[in-house]
């Protein structure tokens, strides 16, 4: 494990999610798309790799956004073939969720496999070089750990599919046949007929995958796992993994191997409780806050609910997952339509119904109007000024359009490839990331609301070190006098980190002027 000179608090992290195949091509020699006339370009390998990520680390792309944690695709080898999805389209394993090298360790390799690393991404040395380059910059690396299933091409499946003590969940005990989800059986179901689902009630399965996890951590010097499909595995999996890591990895007082879970839910108390069930010091450090995502999407992006609704949700969400929880907040990921296309009213509903088909048949283009980008900017201001680890899904920092998977996984663009609106959005995120770095109150402070209605929300983020004033305005340009002194903003001169506008606090009050679809973060000069 990488140990810094100063103790790192994961609450101080800002995370960026890279779908490795779709980010940056640093070595064209490993591109090797599958030659199959039934496999369309959006679902094929497109060339992103470890060297491409390393180049952007070294260029300072992430430093400029205040990013100090990268979540990257699983580096483990996947099937090299193409298979039909439930939507009638053929897919490759470009996303790195169809693993075949699960179970590999230095002492216990896999039959018929000479290398556990995904060849489209590079080799083990390339991956280690990427991790090392990140650490030089003070950036941590989290990888997807895909433990719910393997692909039928996996040696573990081929070697153990006929075992008397089952390694996999069979449909009504019929060996070789899985029950394809059907989400009413989340633990037993297979995501596809070619993705056999591990049965972790078998201690041999548990031990083999745990050994693989410890090997991956110790071999590569990574700093955390994003655990895929948490609710589809028994709770013993998460507790056993935490115990093994505590015993064999977290042996230094000043480090914590961070584990964040993916439990895709809707919104509501039941969904929040499902997420919470997996969060504790003996399980996961946190999870991605899906209920908060839906609330922010509805209020800040789609404008289907007011900012007063968002405030109500946030007030009820504060501390819900426990004082030790380090949750991650987000505006988008690889499983939902792009946030910009929501803002542009190009996605039919907030749940993305029909968006997968839309991505294939009528993919959204970049909007001509500036308004969707302004909505996105305001949403970013909100996210970066809240507790929890803000997640930037690659492309959302520029406002990349996209419908459902795989259209929400287009290849990343940089520099001269960006439009003026995209460059402006990137600059906004860069300012927010740097401002969050400067102010502990934005990372761990308490939110104190001043004025709130359907279209306006002003609040102070304050801790024992400092305070900032955050203003979000969805409505018409307005001027408001705010009583800020009692909430912790002392008299003096302040400046908006985003626009550079000046603000004077005198006698415990301040008068702010703000335009339509604008946001501000006032910090002490």
C-alpha positions, 0 to 999 in steps of 0.5 A: 500500500502507498503511504503518504507523509501526511495521513489521508482522509477519504472525505477529502477525495474528489473522484474521476471515473474512467471507462478505460477503453473509452478515455485515451488511446496511448498505444494503438498497437493494442487496440485490436477491435473484434472483427465481426460484422454483427458487432457495431462500433459503439459496442466494440473495443475502441482503443483506450488503455493504461498508457493513455491514462498515464499520459493524462495524469502526467499532463496534469489533466486531473490536477487541473480539476482538483481530482485526487482519486481515479476510479478505473475499469477492472484491469483483469482480463475479459472474454475476447469474444462478442455476445448478444445482449438482451436488447438484440445487439452484440457486445464485446467486453470493452467495459471490463465487466465480463472477467475471465481471469478472476481467481488468478494469484502469483501462486495459483495461476489459471489453466490455459492463461499466461497473463491476467491483465486485459490485453486491450488495456496493456500489460501489468507493467503498464498498469503499475506504471499508471498507478505509480504516475498517479501516486507521484501526483498525489492521486489514488487509484481505485479499480472496479472489482467484479466479483459477482460473476465470471464469463463462461470463458473463464478457467474457473467456470470451465474447471468447476462447473461440474463440481458436486459442491456448486461454485455457481448458482444453478436454476433449480439445481440444473447444472450448467443452467442459470436463472437469468435476472429476474431481479426478484432473485438478486443473489442467485440470478445471472446477468446473462446466460454467459455470466455464471453467478458465483455461489459464495456459500461455498467456502472454496469460492470465497477463499479463491476470490479473496486470495485474488483480491489480496493478490491484486492489491499487493501486486499493483499497489492500488488504493481501493475497490469499487465493488460492482453489484454489491446487492447481488452477493451475500453480505458475507462477501463484503464482510470477509473481504473487509476482514481479509484486507484489514488483516493483510493490507491495512497494516499501517495506522495511517492508511485505509483501503477504501471500498465503495459499493455500487448498489443501483437503486431508485429513491425512497426510504427502502432504497436508502436502507438497502444501501445503508445495509452494506455500510459500516467499518466492517463492511464498505466505507460507503456507497454511491448515493443513488437516492441523492443522484435522483433528487439532484437530477430532478431538481437541478437538471431536469427542473421537474422538482423545486430546489425546496424539494432538493433541500428537504431531501438533503436535510433528511439525507445528512448523516443517514448512512452513519458518521463514519460513512464516506459516501460518493455523490454523482451526476452520472455514470456508465449506467444512466443517460448523460446528465447533459442530455437530461438537461437538454430535455433529450431523455424522455424521463428521469429514469431513462426509460427507452434510452438504450434504444434511443442510443442505438436509433436516435442518439442525442447530439450536443445542444445548441443552446447554452442553457443545458450547460448552465444547468449542468454547471449549477448542478456541479456547484451543488455537488462540489459543495456537499459532503461526500466524495464528488464523482466526475464521470469522464466526459461530464466535465465537458458536458458530453451528450449521450442516451443509454448504454453504450451511447453514454460511453462515447470516446472522450474528447480533449482540447481543440476537439471541444466546443466553446460550451464544453470548454466553459463547462470544463473551466467551471469544473476546474474552478470547483475542484480547486475551490473544494481543495482550498476549503475544508468546509466544502468537504466536511462542513455543516450546511446551514440554509439561509433562503430557499424556495423552488428556484433559489437556494442560498446556504453556508458550508461551515466547519471550525476552519472556514466558511463559504457562501453558496448560491444557486439560482434557477429562476430570473435574475435576482437581488437578495439580502441574506442574513449570514452572520448567525450562520457563521459568515463573518463580516468582511470582503468575499469574492465569488470563486466562479465569476470573480464578483465581489461581496461585502458582508457587513453587520451580519448581512450581505446582498447578492446579485445573481443571474438566471441559471447561475451559481456562486461560491463566495470565499473570504478574500 
